[in-house]
Amino acid sequence: MKNRWSLSVIASVALSSLLFVSALAAPSLSAEPSLDQALKALARGSSEEKIAAIRALAPSGSKVAIPQLIAALKDDAPRVRATAAWALGALRASQALEPLIGALADPDFAVRRESAHALGALGDAGAILGLRRAFSDSNPQIRAAAAEALGKLKASDAIPDLIPLLSAEESALHRSGILALAAIGPSARAPLIQALAHPNPLVRSGAAEALGRGDGRSVVVQLGRALHDADPRVRERAAWAIHRHIGPALEGLIKNFDVPDAAIQQRALRDLSALNSTLALLVRALADQSVKVREHSTAALGETAARLAVSWIPLFAEKDVVSKGQEQLANMSHQVFPELARMLNDPAPPVRAAAARGLGNARVEEGASPLARLLRDPDRDVRWTAVESLGKIGDPAGAAAIADLLDDPAAIVREKAVWALGVLRAHDRAQAVARLARDREVSVRRQVARSLGTLDSDASVDALLSLLSDPDPLTRSYAARSLGRLRNPRSLQDLVKLLRDPDVTVRRGVAESLSGFPLPDAVTALVTALKDEDLLVRKLAAQSIGRLGAIGVPALGEALGNPAPPVRQKAAEMLGLIGDPKGTPFLIRALQDSDPEVRRRAAFSLKRIRSPEAAPALLAMAQRERGALRVLAVDALARFPEPGVIEFLNQAARDRDCLVRAAAFDALDNLGEPRPIDALLAELNDPDPKRRLQAVEHVVCINPKGSTEALKAAAESDPDPAVKKAAANGLKALEVPKGGH
């Protein structure tokens, strides 16, 4: 009877939620009522009009309606009250805290449920006591909603009320307890560990799952003891939780050996030993009768193997710690890798797949041979997992066996085989992969379009050209990008034609791919793409022109006149990356662009190119601009040793803007000119305290040689308290104690 009632509760939860959502989705009399109309309807409308008004008010984010929504919690119609509670939660209406707590006693269960949800959304700890009282509600939906809200509030005070929910036969209530305890976090950890020994197996399994869903890196050892619980549900949840946390736990322990503290390192060594013991328990669990226990235990060992493959004890740790830590890691490896290989023969397909995945993630070369045997496994998931793992291990010797799966009846297996052959750079298998360009499954054709870009052969080019007319846009896009990587000239014209493809994803792929063809036809096509209706196509076209090198300079100059600022920005950037002086006139004009980011990138590019004719334009920019752009222009002048530039930089070294002064100092230094440090430090003795205060700020900002002694003198003897304080703070900012040496 309990199970039957449990199903009825679940059904009632689903039905009531559906009805409530349907109520929220009911059409309003006005498709988009104004705020005034909604407020009037809420005050004087029918129940349906009020619900429609509330639905319009909640997404608006307007706080004006909150008083009326609070009043609506007292409406005669239960659906209006429930919808009002929902809206108050959506608006995070903090002033509705007490009214919503009061609504937890409403005679209608939907109102009580939505009020509990709303209190969780408010994020106010003042709701905790009221929500805890809701656990006495006879309706399990209300208790579940209260639990969910308490989890959102991280209400550690409510843990004693939440633990009993783990024993609930009702699935929704049991689940809400688990999720709430997991959400509460560290303060729930100790009670949950205690609950692992509870006489009720539902509580024990719920506690294990809650520990798995939280940050349970520190409880892996305690979860390990639950692997031998009498109840299979507990063992399954414990193995699942360990799988989630054992990798981060091992990684965290290894990081502790990096801490230059002997006590922390010794504790990490003890924890590593305890983790080793947990691995032994996992190995024993591999013989469990439950497939789920074996699957999760195998997956946990696989996660451990992946971390062990990249883990070592830092050599600068304590000498005995290094040797003992390496010994522990070696013991782990000796336990894990043979067991994973053994579990490849488990009778259950999910276990074999978990073992194969673990060996692949660990990149264990010794696993290649046993994994190759799984390529003939009767289970589809085992086969594709084995293929994927062989690709990750990267042993080219497996290419022949993988190629046999290109005719596998399962699309996922064919797809993974194509992927693995691409990863392995199996050029001799290109023709076999190319055959699948006509595969009936789009997922396979997409992978073919991607992998053939790594297999350079005529067969690859032919297949990719055929895929340019595939009915799937993403396949066409992948094929275009792969042809760009292969750079075969005979594909250029077909790619150019595809710039007229109706799908923007394809045009983006083509615009990117043409960067592989440093030919006039490619430049011409990309110039056309600069007029595409899609902004990203235009940006990619500009980027590709830049990657073509000097041949693209005139086209990038033209792109600097594009109406879209992002295109002009990319063009200015790419001209700098090319570094051809022929781009200088275009960049000089771009210093006058209306978009500040275009001007910034143009200045930076001119700095890279170092063309002498740019000096007057950059000098004018440094005099004209303000803020960050002026700083950049001053910095760019460091590449131009003309007398006029040096004269300007000496003036800028006395600028009121600290960052401008710093840039001028650095520029003069780069030009081999003596920096006017003495003049700056002399300002600390100016008769005007305001000038001295500004000088302190500039000295701290620039931090020239001799600044420490000058600031110490000001901090100790300046007659103005504000200057003394600023100098002392400056010394602190430079990490020099006021009276120190």
C-alpha positions, 0 to 999 in steps of 0.5 A: 500500500505504501508504494501505491500511495507513493505513486499517487503522491507523485502523480498528484504532484505532477498533475497539480504542477501541470494545472498550476503551470497551465493557469500561469499560461492562460491567455490574458485579455490583452496580449501585452497589458501596460503596467497601469492596465495590469494594476487596474486589473489586479485591483478590480478584475475577475480572477482570470484577469487578475492572474493574467495581470500578475503574469504580466507584472512578474517578468517586468521586474517592477516593484510598484506592484508588490503592495498589490501582489501582497494584498492578492495573497488574501484574494478569495480565489486560490489560483489568484493567491497562488499566482501572487505568491509565485510572482512575489518570489520571481520579483524577490520581493523582500517586503513580502517575507512575513505575508508569505510566511503567513500564506504557509497556513493557507487552506489551499495546498497550491498557495502553500506550495508556491509560498514555500518556493517563493520564500526560498527565492527571497533568500532571507534567513528570516523565512527559515523558522516558518519553513521548518514549521511547514514540515508538519503540513499533512501534504507531502508536496508542501514538505518537499517545497519547504525542504527545497527552499531551506536548501536554497537558504543553506539553513543549517538549523533545519538539518535535524528536520531534513534528515528524517525526509531521507526515510520518506517512501514518497520519491519526491519527498525523499529527493527533496531531502537529498537535494536540500542537504546537499545544497546546505553544504559543509555544515550538513557533512557531519550529520550525513556521515552519521546518517550512513550508519542509520538503521533505515537503508533509505536514510543511508542511501539518501545520505550517501547521495547527498554527500555525493552531490555536495563537495564531498572530497573530504568524505571519500574515506567514510563513503568507502565504508558504505561500499559493504553495506547490506543494502545494495541501494546504499552500496550503489549510491556510495560507489556513485558518490565516490566516483564523483569525488575521488578524482578531486580528492586525490588532486587536492591531496597532491596540491597539499604537498606543494605547501611548504609546511611540514605538518600539512605535508605529513597530514596529506601523506596520512590522507593519501594512505587512507585514500589508498585504503578506500581504493582497496575497498573499491577493488573488493566492490568490483565483485559485488552482485549489483551491476550498478555497484560494479559500474560506479566502482569501476568508474571511480577507479578509472577516475583515479587512474586518470589523475594518477597519470598526471600526478607526482609528489613535488621534489621540493617537499620533505625528503621522506615525504617525497619517497613515501608519497611516491610509494603511495602513488605507486601502490595506487597505480598497482591496484588500479590499472590491473583491475581496470584491465580485468573489468574489461571482461565483466559480464555486464556491458556498463561495467566493461564500458566504464573500464574502457573509459577509465583506461582511455582517460588515463592514456594507459598504453598497456591498455591498448591491446585489451581495448582492441579486443573490445572492438568486437564486443556485442554491446554497442556502447562498449564498442564505441567507448573502446574506440574512443579510448584507443583514440585517446591513448594514441597508439597508431597500431590500433588504426587497422582494427578501428577502421574495421568499425567503419562498417559497424551497424551502430552510427555512434560506433562509426562516428567514433571510429572516424574521430579516432582515425582522425586523431591518430592521423591515419592517412592510409585510412583516408579513403575508407573514411571518405566512403562515409561521406555518404553515410545515412546518419548526419552525425557520422557525416559531420565527423567525417567532414571534421576528421578528413581535415587531418587526413591529407589525401586526394580522397579526403579532398574529393569527399570534402568537396562532395560534402560541400553540397550536403543537406546539413548546414553544419556538415557543409561548414565543417567540410569548408573548414577542413578544406581550408586546413588541407589547402588544396588549390583545386577546392578554392573555387568551390569554397568561393561559391559557398560564400553565397550559401543561405546558411550563415553557419556555412558562410562563417566556415568558408570565410574562416577556411579561405585563410588557407589560400594566399591567392588573389581569388581568395582575397577577392572572395573575402572582400566580397564577404566583407559585405555579408549581412552577418557581422561574424562573417564580416569579422572572419573575412577580415581575419582571414585576409590578415592571415593571408599576409602581405597580399591582403593589405589593400583589402584590409585597408578597404575593410577599414571603411566598413560601416561595422566597427567590429570589422574595422577593429579586426582589420586594424588589428590584422594589419599590425599582425602582418607588419607590412609598412604598406599598411601604414597609410591605412592605419594613419587614417584609422587614428581618426576613426569614430570608434575608439577601439578602432583607434586603439588597435590602429595605434597598437598596429602602428607601434608594431610596424614602426614605419617612420611616417606614423610618428607625426600621426601618433604624436597628434593622437597623443596630443588630441586624445584623453585617458587610455588612448592618450596613454597608448599613443604616448607608449607607441611613440617609444618606437620613434626616436625623432627630435619632435617626439623626444621633446613631446615625451619630455613634456608628457613626463610632467603631465598631470595624468600619472599613467601618461607620465609613466608611459612617457618615462618608459618611452624615453627609457626605450629610446635611450633618453635620460628620464626626468626622474630628478624633476619628478622627485623635486616636485615633492619639495614644491612650495605648493602642498597640492603640487606635492600631494600630486607629486606623491601620487605620481611617484607611487604610480611610476615608482622611479629609482630613488622613490623610496627615499623621497617618499620616506622623507615626505612621510616623516617631515612634510609640514602638510598632514595630507602629504605626510599621510599620502606618502606613508600610504604610498610607502605601504603600497610599495611594501616599504615600512615607514621607518624601515630600510 
